[in-house]
């Protein structure tokens, strides 16, 4: 596997996120861990992540979160409005997001990060 560094947007309370971190640590690849609840991505960073993931903002929304049910359930939002929602409530961001070079994956299941590591 290549030694291109990896960045993971991580929530330490999430078992899938912890499992992805463990897989990354076993790979020997340099890893930058970002606790995205403590250091939330800015709007432009989220926009770039979505391009790397090749998905719309709505695809990154965790719909089981209380804040989603309270503020967003049943609403139709534009791409910009979803970006604003993700910035305002980072708990809504699906996790973990793993970035390597110009590609990214949502690590659900955690083994998806291995696809990213093997791609050159």
WOPE-V577160 format. One record per backbone hydrogen bond with DSSP energy under -0.5 kcal/mol. CO is the residue of the C=O (numbers start at 1). NH is the residue of the N-H. E is the energy in kcal/mol with one decimal. If there is no record, write none. Layout:
co->CO nh->NH e->E
co->CO nh->NH e->E
//
This chain:
co->5 nh->101 e->-0.6
co->6 nh->32 e->-3.0
co->7 nh->99 e->-3.3
co->8 nh->10 e->-0.8
co->8 nh->34 e->-3.1
co->9 nh->96 e->-0.6
co->9 nh->97 e->-1.4
co->10 nh->36 e->-1.0
co->10 nh->37 e->-0.5
co->11 nh->14 e->-2.3
co->13 nh->15 e->-0.5
co->14 nh->18 e->-2.4
co->15 nh->19 e->-2.3
co->16 nh->20 e->-2.2
co->17 nh->21 e->-2.2
co->18 nh->22 e->-2.1
co->19 nh->23 e->-2.3
co->20 nh->24 e->-2.4
co->21 nh->25 e->-2.5
co->22 nh->26 e->-1.9
co->23 nh->27 e->-0.9
co->24 nh->27 e->-0.6
co->24 nh->28 e->-0.7
co->24 nh->29 e->-0.7
co->25 nh->28 e->-0.6
co->30 nh->6 e->-2.7
co->31 nh->33 e->-0.6
co->32 nh->8 e->-2.7
co->32 nh->34 e->-0.6
co->33 nh->35 e->-0.6
co->34 nh->10 e->-3.1
co->34 nh->36 e->-1.4
co->35 nh->38 e->-1.0
co->35 nh->39 e->-2.8
co->42 nh->46 e->-2.5
co->43 nh->47 e->-2.4
co->44 nh->48 e->-2.0
co->45 nh->49 e->-2.6
co->46 nh->50 e->-2.6
co->47 nh->51 e->-1.8
co->48 nh->52 e->-2.5
co->49 nh->53 e->-2.5
co->50 nh->54 e->-1.2
co->50 nh->55 e->-2.0
co->52 nh->104 e->-1.1
co->56 nh->59 e->-1.2
co->57 nh->60 e->-1.7
co->58 nh->61 e->-1.1
co->60 nh->94 e->-2.6
co->61 nh->63 e->-1.0
co->62 nh->65 e->-1.1
co->65 nh->69 e->-2.1
co->66 nh->70 e->-2.6
co->67 nh->71 e->-2.3
co->68 nh->72 e->-2.6
co->68 nh->73 e->-2.1
co->72 nh->75 e->-2.2
co->75 nh->77 e->-0.6
co->78 nh->82 e->-2.4
co->79 nh->83 e->-2.4
co->80 nh->84 e->-2.4
co->81 nh->85 e->-2.1
co->82 nh->86 e->-2.6
co->83 nh->87 e->-2.2
co->84 nh->88 e->-2.5
co->85 nh->89 e->-2.4
co->89 nh->92 e->-2.5
co->90 nh->93 e->-2.0
co->92 nh->62 e->-2.7
co->96 nh->98 e->-0.5
co->96 nh->107 e->-3.1
co->97 nh->9 e->-3.2
co->98 nh->105 e->-2.2
co->99 nh->7 e->-2.5
co->100 nh->103 e->-1.9
co->103 nh->100 e->-2.6
co->105 nh->98 e->-2.9
co->105 nh->107 e->-0.6
co->106 nh->108 e->-2.3
co->109 nh->112 e->-2.4
co->110 nh->113 e->-1.9
co->111 nh->114 e->-1.4
co->111 nh->115 e->-0.7
co->112 nh->115 e->-0.6
co->112 nh->116 e->-1.1
co->113 nh->117 e->-1.9
co->114 nh->118 e->-2.1
co->115 nh->119 e->-1.1
co->117 nh->2 e->-0.5
//
